[in-house]
Amino acid sequence: MKKNTKINLLLLIAVAALAVLPLALGLGDHKEEPFTGADAQAETAITEIDPDYKPWFSPLYEPPSGEIESALFALQAALGAGVLAYYFGLRRGRRQGEQQARERDPEESTAERA
């Protein structure tokens, strides 16, 4: 097995463990909504500290439910991952293309560098 394959496999196992362990260990069972985002937790903490607090501004769009909010967040994450994957794939493709061009014609590539 190649070194890169082993590293990728270990990373995949680590990501799976990070996703499954909190559920398997029952973390958050004592909470009403165990996996709420940091925004909701911060809002709750601020309201407990200062009940008369008025936010400086309000959101442009307030999703009708938490599920839709989560779906929009997941969509944003997927789009970001797609952009990053495209960029890294493009860079790798260019590098491989340059390497193949150098292998086909080594004299031309040394003349270009000089």
N, C-alpha and C positions, 0 to 999 in steps of 0.2 A: 504494500500500500504506500502511495506517495506521501511525502511529508505534508503537502497542502491538503490532501484528502483527510489526513488524520486531524489536522488543525480545524478544517471545516466541520468535521464530524463532532469534535469536542465543542466547538462553538454552538452547533445545533443542539447538542445535549444540554449545554448551559442555558440556552434560551428557553428550551422546553422546561427545564427545571425551574427557571424563574417564573414561568407562566403557571406551572402546575403546583409547585410547593405551597404558595399562599392558600390555595383552595384545599389542598390535601391536609395541611396543618390546621385548618379552620381559623386562620387569621381573620379577624374582623367579624367573627360570629357574635360578639357582644354588642355590635353596633346595629342600629336600625337599617342604615344603608351602608354596608361594609366597604364598598368600592366606589364611593363618591370621589369626585375630583377635588383637587386642592382649592379650587375657586369656591366650591360649596362649603368646604370645611372652614375656609377663611371667613366667608360671609357669616357662618354660624358663630365663630369666635368673636368677630367684631360686634355682632348683635348682642352677644352675652356681655361683652365689656361695656358697650355704650349703646343702649336701646334706642336713643334718639339720633343716632348717626344717619346722616343723609349722604348718599353717594354723590361724587362730583359729576358724574355723567352716567347715562344709561346705555345699554347695548343698542346697536343699530337694529339687530334682529334677535328676537328672543324665541327660540324654538318652542313649539307647543308642548313637547315632552322631553324627558331625559333620554329616551331611546333615540329620538331624532337628533338630539345634541350629540350623543355618542356616535351616531352614524356619520354626522357631518365631520366630527373630529377624525374618525377613521378614514373618511374620504380624503381629508386634508393630508393625513399621514401617508396614505397610499399615493397621492399625487406627488408629494415630496420625495417619497422613495422612488417613484418612477423617474422623476427628473434626475435624481442622483444616479440611478442605475443607467440611465441614458448617457449621462456625462461620462461615467467611468467606462462604460462600454465603448463609447466613441473614442476616448483616450487610448484604451487598450487596442482597439481596431487600428487606429492610426499608427501606434507603436509597432504593431505586428506588420502592417503594410510597409512601413519604413524598413523594418528588419528584412522582410522578404525582398524588397527592392535592392537592399545592400547585398544580399546573398546572390541575387541574380547578376548584378553587375558591380563587383567590388571596386573596379578602377574608377567608375563614374562617381561613386559615393565619396571616395577619398579626394577626388578633384573638387567636388562641391564643398567639402569642409575646408579646403585650403584657401 
